[in-house]
Amino acid sequence: MTNHLYYGDNLAVLRDSIASESVDLIYLDPPFNSNASYNVLFKGPSGNQSAAQIEAFDDTWHWTDAAETAFGEVLRSGNGAAAEMLRAMRSFLGENDMMAYLAMMAVRLIELHRVLKPTGSLYLHCDPTASHYLKILLDAVFGPRNFVAELVWKRTNARGTKGRWPWIHDVILQSAKSSSFEHNSQTVAAERAKLPHTLITGSDGKKYQTYELTGAGTRNGETGLPWRGFDPNGFGRHWGNLHSQLDELDKKGLIHWPAGGGFPRRRDEEPFDHDNRRVVVGDVWTDIDRINQAAQERLGYPTQKPVALLERIVAASSNPGDVVLDPFCGCGTTVHAAEKLGRSWIGIDVTHLAIGLIEKRLRDAFPAVQFVTHGVPQDLSGARDLARRGREDKNYYFEFEKWALSLIAAQPGNLGKKGADRGIDGNLYFGKTHRAIISVKAGDNVSVQMIRDLRGVIEREKAEIGVFLTLTPPTRPMVAEAAGAGQFEMDGFAPVPRLQIVTIEEALGLRDRAVKLPARRDDAFRKAAREEAPGRQGRLDL
């Protein structure tokens, strides 16, 4: 079994690495107008401006050359319906943020349609800001007849608002590649307060549920003829069984004849069980809560979706061994659910922060998990190559910095934005309010002055610990200077060095354990609960 995690622009990854009709299920939750600081998007590994480029921690899409290029690619894609629809949208919307978002999405939906198997489905998670436009795009790319469902997920309870209805739901749009898409009905425990209105008391004194014997619409055959004096056609309906089958059910005592002379009904064979009653899941989901501040699975990623939500989608539209793809995988909930349910998976994200979080999450939850990460350094040689490119192109330096921070599970110190960082490249939090400041160095030359500078930063910021994360091993004077900063002590825990030097080589091997922190509370990359994964899965061939 081979699972794949890609760093890079998902459009390039789809085109270069994912074969046509190789994926069974796609789920995507593309960012737009959520006012959430979570998508740190930089240049792609090729060095070209990513078509998915969004300034760090700003998930608003703007009409730029990248959007114009995406629009042109859709027009030249060969998908006439998508091209005409996007052209009409531009005529209506003009060149604004929404239109840029739709152009960027349209060219990706075309590629996602290509990689999907004929039996596959795509689920697009969105909020009401753009759901109506995205539905039109899906119809253009997949065909209106292949639209399957508009799922409504009630993610929270209503709170008081002024001037509008409280917004408490998200929309998940499902489209299929063809009419032969995979679907496995899902059931959930019924709410005890919502008892069926069709309960009757049997001769044994127990309660039984009853059901309609007829279906909507008239029929000309036997199922449309009267049975036992009851004519369903007169009510615009037909019998759901042949007359002989109805006679057999009546012999078994499974037909309920209402005392008032109403239409007979099908009686359940087993008595009604309040506690074990299950109902089929429909297109409105109210039983899965969003991840709140106290949720055990919360990792600290602002737009994290609950695993239960993705488990339902994965279970409904794929089978064990199938391939699940998430091209905007964020903190990795989709691949987590896929791994848990025995599916192979492909995750793509354009942020080192997300890739690092997903790697850590999977290894915490599934210690035996196997996957290949593409597009990020895997060893010291790769790190040096990324650093070298950073010296030639400043944008690559920021990529190196974010990748290095992801090794030790740190958050970008300046919210991932380019510009003056005041000596703070990253942060780690521990205890209740304690903080460690990270300084990242990718150069060949490091000096004792850099340690002194970091010491000055932690004193200015009143931080408890400083971490000097360096590609080049420190000199002896640097080690001595760091030792001179003393130790930080916290009640109940062993003291740790106040100023720590961690090499990239150490971080590659030890990950977040390379930094010594007492009572660590990692709000960015909390440890995922360990899961019991299924056995060996089928191989993914790309």
N, C-alpha and C positions, 0 to 999 in steps of 0.2 A: 504494500500500500504506500503510495506517495501522495502526500498533501503538499500544497504549494502556497507560500506567502510571498507576495511581490511588493517591493517598494517601487513606486513610480506612478506616472500618469496612467490611469486605467485605460484610456483610449489606446495608448501605445502598447500596453501589456496585452490587451485584447487582440490587437492586430498582429503582434509579433509572437505571442506565446500560447494563445488559446485556439485550438483547432475548431473548425466548423462542426456543428452538431455534436459536441463532446460533453455538454453540460445538461443535467437533468432538471435543475432548479436554480433560479436566480432570485436573490432578494437584494434590494438596494434601498438605502435611505440617504439620498443625496442632499447635501446641505443647501438650504436657502432660507434667508430671512428669519432664522430662528432666534436671533439675538443671543446666540450662545458662542462663547469663545472656545472653540474646540478644534477647528480644522487648520492646522499649521501647514500651509501648502507652499512648497518651494519649487525650485526648478527641478525638472526631471533628470534622471541619471545621464541622459544623453547630452545634457548641457543646454539644450534648447528650452525656450520658454514653454512651460507646460500649458497645454490648452485648458487644463483645470486650474490654472494659477489663481489663487486667491491670496491676498495679502494676509500675512500671519494673523491668526485670531480675528479674522473679519470674513464671515462667510457670505457676504454680499457679492454677487457677481456683477461685473460692469461690462458695458459695451466697449471693447477694445479691439485691437488687431486680432487677438486670439478668437474673440467671438465672431468677428467677420470671417475668419478662416473656417471656423466650424460651420457657419451658415453656408459658405461656398461648398464645403465638402458634402453637406446634405444635398444641395442642388445637383451635385455631380455623382451622387451615390448610386443612381440607377433606381432608387425607390421613388417613383413619381408621386405617389400619394403623400409621402413624407415631405418631399420637396415643395409641392404645391401648398400643403398645409402650413409649412413653416413660412413660405412666402406670404401667405394670407395673414398669418399672425404678425409678421413684421409690418405689413401694410397697416394693420390695426394698432399695434402697440408702439411702433417706431423703434428707435435704437435706445433702449433703456435697460435697466438692470434685469427686469423680467425677461425681456427678449434675449439678452445675452445668456441667461440661464437656460432658456428653452432651446437656443441654438446649440449650446454645449451639451444639453441632455439629448437632443435629437440625434446627433452624430453618434453618441454612445448607445442609444437604444437600437440603432441600426446594427451596430456591432454585436450587441447582446442578443438580438434576434438571430444573427448569424450563428453564434456559438451554441444556441439552444437546440436540444434534440426535438424531433417532431412531437414527442410525448411530454415535452417540458412546459413549465409555467414560469412566468416572471411576476414577482410581487414588488410593487413600487410603493414605498412608504412615504407619505407626504402630509403636509398640513394644509388647511383650507386656503392658504395664500396662493398656492400654485396648483392644487389638485385638479381644478377644472381644465386648465391648460394642458397638464400632463395627460389627462384622460384622452384629450383630443389627439395628442401626439402618439399615445399608445395605439389608438384606433388606426392612425395613419400608418404606423410601422407594422403592427401585427394584424391589422384588418379588424373592422368593427365586429365581425361575426366571431372573432376569437377573444373578445372581451368576456371574462368569466364572472368577475364579482367586484363590487365595491364594498370592502370590509370596513366597518367602523369600529375602532378600538377606543373604548372609554378609558382613558388613561388616568383620570383623576376625578375628584368630586368638585362640584360647583362652589365657587367662592364669590363673594360680593364684588360686583364691578359697576362702574358708572357708565350709563349710556349704551350698553350692549349686553347681549346674552353671554354668560361665562363660557369660555372656550375650554371644553373638557375632552375633546376627542381628536384623534388623528385618523386619516384615511389611508387605507392600503388597497391599491388597485392591482387586480390580478388579470393578466392577459396570458393566453396560451399560444403555443406555436401552431397548433392545429386542433381540430375537434377531438382528437384522440388523447387528450392530456390526462396525465395521471391524477387521480383523486382518491384519497382514503378518508372516508367520513370520520369525524372526531366526535367523541362524546365526553360529557362532563357530568359531575354529580349535580343533580337538580337542586335548586334552592328549596329548602324545606318549607319556607313561607309560601311558595307558589305551588300549591297543590292543584292537580288537574280538576276541572269542573265535571268530569265525566265518570266519577267514581260511583259504583253501585254496590249494594250489599247482596252477596250471594246467599244461597240456601244454607251455606255453612256458617253464615254470620260474618264472614270476612269481606273486606273491601276489594273490589276488582276494578281495573280501569277498562273503559270501553272506547272503541274507535269507529270512525265512519266506515260503512261498507260500500259507499259510493264514491265516485270521483267526478271532478268537474267535466262538463261537456257531454253532449248526447252521443249515442252510438246506434247504428242500424242493425247490428247483430244481436246475438242472444243477450249480451250484457245490457242492451237497451230495452229489453222486453220486461214486462211486469213479472215479479216473483212473489208468490204468496199474497197477491193482491196489491202489492206496492209497485208503483210505476216511477222509476227514477227520472225518465225522460221528461215527465211533467214538471220537474224542478230543474231542468237543464243539466241533469247528471246521468251517470250510468253506473251499473254494478261493477265492483272491482274484481269479482270472481264470476265464473260460469255458474249457472243454476245448480248443477250437480255438486259443485264445490260448496255452495252455500248450504245445500241439503246435508252434506257431510258435516259441516261445521255445526249445524243445528242438532244433528244426532249426537254430537259430542258435548252438547250443552254450551257451546261457545257462541251462541247467538242470544243477545239480550233483547227481549220484547218489552218495550216500555208499557207500563200499565195504562197510560193515557192513549195508547194506540198510535204513537209516533213511529217513525221509521225504525226498523230493527238496527242493532249495532253489533259490531264484533266485540266479544268479551275476551279479555286477557286470560291466558291459561293459568297463570300464577297469581296469587293474591298480591295486592299492591304493597310494596315495601318502601316505606318512607325513607329509610336510611340508605338503601342501596340503589335508589332510583337514578337512572342516568338519562340524559337527553342529548339529542344530536346538536352539535354546535352550528349555529346559523351565521349570518353575515354581520351580526352585531355582537361584539365581544365586550362583556362587562365584568368578566370574572378574573381578569389579569390586571393587577395593579402596576402602576409605574414604579420605578425604583426610587424610594424615598431616602432620606438622609440616614435612616437607621437600618436599611435593608442589608442583609448579610452579604448579598452578592454585589453590592455597590463597590465599584473600583475607584470612583472619583472622577469618572469621565462624564461631563455634564449631560450629554445626550444619550447616555447608555440606555439600551432597551433591555427589558427583562428577558432572561433565558426562556421562560415559559412561553413568551410570545413567539419567539423564533422556533422553539420546539414544536409548537402547534403547526406552524407553516411548513417546517421540514417534514414532520410526520404526515401531514395531509397531502403533500405534493411530491414526495419522493419515497424511495424504499431503501433498505439497508444496502450499502455498496454503491449507491448512486452518487453522482457528483453535484455538489452544491457550490455556487459561486456568489460571492459578495464583492462587487467592485468598489464599494465605499465602506470598507469594513471597520473603520473607526477603532473601537476598543475590542472588536472581535466576538461579539455576541453570536453572530451567525455561525462562524466557524466553531465556536464553543458548542453550540447546539448540534451542529453537524457531527462533530467528533463524538459527542455524548450519545447520539442516536445511531452511530455506526455508518455514517456516510463519509465518503471522501470529500475534500473541500479545496477551494481556491479562494484566497483572500487577497485583495489589492487595496493599498492605501498610499497616498502621496506624502505622508508625513513619517519621519523617523520616529517621532514620539509615539504614534499609533503602532507602528511595527514593533517597537520595543515593548510596548504594553501588551500586545497580543502574544508575543513570544513568552513573556513572563506569565501571562494568564494561563496559557495552554500548559506550560510546564508545571505550574502550581496545581492546576485542576486534574491534569492527566500526566502523571510522572513518566509513563511509558510512551507518550505521544511521539510520533515521527512526522517531521515535515521538513521541507527545504525552503529556506529563505533566499529570495533573489533580489539583487540590486543594492544590498548593503554589505559592508565589510564583514567577513566571517573570521578573519584572522589579522594578525599584526601587519602582514604585507598589504592586505586590502585597506587597512586603516591608513597606512602610510601613503598609499596611492590616492585615497580621498583627500588627505591633507595636502599632498603635492598639488592636486588640482585646485584646492582651496587657495593656495598661494598664487596660482595663475588666474583664478577667477574668484572674486570675493564672494559670489553667491554660493560657491562650493564650500567656502569656509563656514558659512552658516549651516550648511548641510552637515559638515563634520561636527560642528558644535552640538547640533541637536541629536545626532547619532551618538556622540560620546555621552551626552546627558542621559539618553535612553538606556545605556548600558547599566547605569547605577540607579535607574528608576527616578531620575530627577526631572522636575518641571523647568522649562525655560524661564530664566530669571527676569527677562524683560518682556514677558508675554510673547516670546517668539518674534518680536518685531525687530527689524533692523534699526540701527541708530545707537545713540549713546546708552551703554548698559551700566555705567557708573561702577564698573568692576564686578557686576553680578551677572554671571552667565546662566546660573541655575540655582534652584533651591530644593532642599530636602527638609521635611518637617518631622518632628518627633516629640514625644511627651504630649503635653497639652498645648503649649504655645511656643515650643523651642524650634530653632531654625538653624540649618547649616547652609552656608553660602558656597556655591561652586564656582570656581574659575577654571575655564578650559583653555589649554594651550596646545596648538597643533604644530608649532614651529620646531625647527631643529635646534635652536639656541634658547635655552632657559637659564635663568640666573637667579641669584639670591634676592635681587631687588624685587622680583615677581612675588616671592614669598612675603617680603616686607609689605608690598602693596596690598596683598590679600589680607594680611594681618590688620592693616589700616582700615580696610573695608569692613571687616567683621566688627571692629571696634566702633566705627562710625555708625553702622547699622544696628549695633547692640545685639549681634547674633552670637549664638553660643559656640559655633564650630565653623571652621573654614576648610574647604576641600580643594586642593590644587590637583586637577585632573590633567595629566600631561602625557603626550605621545612620546616625548623624549625623556629618558630616565634622569632623575635629579642629580645634581652634583652634591658632594659632601657638605659644602657650605650651606646649600639649600636645606639639606636634612637637618643640619645643626640649627639653622634659623627656625625651622618648623618646630623642633623639639623645645626651643627656648620659649615658645608660646605657652608652654605648660599644658595642663590637663583640665578637662571639664568634668565636674562631678555632679551627679544627680542622686538624690536620696534613694537608696535601695538598689543602686546599680553600680557596677564597677566603673571607675573613671576611664575616660577615653582621651586621646590626644586632642587638644583644642584646634590645632592646625595639622591637617593630614595631607600627605602627598600620596596620590594614587596614580599609578601608571595605567595607560590604556591596556597594556598587556595584562595587568592584574585585573582590570575591570572586565576584559574579555573572558577571563577564567572564572572570576568570582561573582561577576555581575553586582547586584546591590550589596552583597556581603563584603565587597571590597572596602566599603565605607563603614567605619565603626561608630555606631550610634547607640546610645542607651534608650531603651523603651521606644523603639522607632514606631512612629505613626505616619505611614506613608499615604497621605490623602490622594496623591496622584496615581500611584500604582499599588493599591491594596492587594493583598494576597487572595487569589481566587480559591474558593473552597474546593477541596479535592473531590473529584467525581469518579465514579466507577464506570469506566468506558467499556464498550462491548469488545468482542474478540477481533481478530485480524479482519481488516476490510479488504475489499477488492482493489486492485491496482488502478491508478489513474494514468491513462496514457494520453500524453499531449503531443 
